[in-house]
Amino acid sequence: MPEGELLKGQVLIASPSIFDPNFRQAVVLIAQHDETGAMGVILNRPSEAAVRSLSPALARLTGLDDSVYVGGPVDETSLIVLAQFDEPDAAALMVLGNVGFVAVGSDLDEVGGIIRRARVFAGHSAWAPGQLEMEMEREDWIVEPASHDDVFAAHAQELWHAVLERKGGNFAVVARMPFDPSVN
């Protein structure tokens, strides 16, 4: 695998052993992973804030009533945009096929003409060198190839369950687990 792409384009599905509220039942799209660490965004945490309320300019790329998603606990006040590009060369960083990040400072009118759909995230998830590898050894994360449907899921709150179901086998059983097992 090329350097910088160890888990790039994969989703990390939080195992039931993760109780950290930032990552409990999270599905994280990995955008970059190399010897310097890893970075991604949580795909299944829509917030109650609409894009138009935090950035009316970005609402032109998504939709007035689209939610801002909580991308992770790092730099939570920064907004980043993940989009499906008709012209992938226009992306700042490609992650999965024609899905990548809109470059900071881009002309949004121009970008709006070359993307199919977009999602806005507040913050991101990040791991220091070796940290994600250690978490993988502890089996904190389940790895699955990402799909465009994962990135732009209409019912993002159900994504953890859906991706585990898709993975099949014992993971399909885990997918039926409630957020709080004590209410079972």
N, C-alpha and C positions, 0 to 999 in steps of 0.2 A: 504494500500500500504506500502511495507517495507520502513523503514527509509532510506533516501538518494535517493529514487526513485520516488519522487512525480510526476515530469514531465519527468523523464528519459525515453528515447526512443520515445518521442513525438517530433513533429516539431511545432515550433512557427512560425506562418505566420504573418508577419507585417500587421497590419490593415492599411487602407488608411490614417488614422490620423497620422501615423508616418512619419515625414518629415526629421528626422535625416538622413543625407546621409549614415551613417554607416549601417542603418537598413531599409531604404526605400525599400519596396517590398522584404525584406529579408525572407528567409526560414531558420530557425535555428534549427539544431538537438540538443536537450538537452541531454548532456552526464551525467550530475550529477545535482541533485537538493535536497537540504536538508536545515536544519536550519542555515547552515553556508553560504548559497547562492546558486548560480547556475552557470553552465559552459556549453558551447556548441560551435558549429562551424556553420558558415553560409554556407549553401550548394550551393547557387546559385550565387557566386561571383568569377568566374574564372578570374584570372589576365592575363596579356599579357606575363608573365614570364613562361617559360617552366621549368619543374622540373629539367631537365638536366643542365640548366644554373645556378640554385641556389644550387643544390645538385646532382651531377652525381651519387652518391651512391644510393640515393633514386629513381632515374630513373629506377633502376633495378626492383623496386617493382611496378611501374606504367606504364611507357613507356617513351621513349625519348622525345616525343612531347607533352605529357600530360601537362596541365596547373597546376600551383600552384594556389590554391584557397585562397581567402582572408577569413580567418576563423572568423575574427572580429578585433576590434580595440585594443585588449589587447595583449601585447607582440608580436607585428607584425613582429619582426625579428626572432622569433622562428618558426621552422618548426615542425609540428606534422603530423602523418600519421594515417588515419582511414582506416581500412582494413576489408575485409570479410575473416574470418579465417576458415580453415578446422579443425584446432585444437584450439577451443576457449580458452582453458586454457593458451595458449601462449600470450594472449592479456594482456596489462597492465590494461585496464579498459574495460569491456564489456558494450555496449550501447544498442544494439538492436539485439536480436537473436545471430547470430554469427559475428556481426560487433562490432569492438572495436578498441582501440588505440594500435599501436605498441609501445612497451616499449622503452624508451630512452636507448641507448647503446646496443640494440639488435644486434645480428649477422644477418646482412641483407641477407646474402646468405641462412642462415637457415630459416629466416622468409619468404623469397621468395618461399620456398618450401611448406609452410603451409598456404598460403593465396591464394584466388581466384582473388581478385582485390583490389586495394588500391587507395587512393586519398590523396594528400599532401596539407596541409593548412598552411598558414603563419598567425600566431596569432590565437586568439580565442575570444569568447564573454563571458563575465562574469557579474554576478549580485551580489551585496552585500546582506547580510541577509535582507530579507523583500522587497528588491527592485523589484524583479520580481513579487512578490505577489501584490505590489502596481500597477505595470504596468498592471497586469492582471485585477485588479479591475477597472482601467481606460479603459479597453477594448482595450489596445494597441496591444494585441496579440490574434490571433485566434489559438486554439489548435487542432491538428489533429494527429492521430497515424502515426508514420513514417513507411516507407517501405524501403526495400533494393533499390528499384528503385529510391526513393527520394535521398538516400545517394549517389548513383552512376549514377545519371541522365546524359544521353548522351547530352541533351540540357539543361544544368543547368540554362541558362538565362531565360528559359521559366517555370521554376519550380514553381514560385509564382503563375502564372496563372493556371498551371496544378493541383496543390494541392487544390486550391480554387474550381476549376471545379469539382474535385473528391469529395469535401465536399458537393457540391450541394446546392440546395435551393437558398437563397439570395446570398450566397457566390459565386455561379456560375456567378451571375450578376456582382459582384465586380471583378471577375477574368478578365472581359473584359475591366477593367479600364486601361488607358494608364499610363505609368510611370509619365508623366507630364500631369495632367488633363487639364491644360490651353491650350494644343494644340488640344483639342477635338473639 
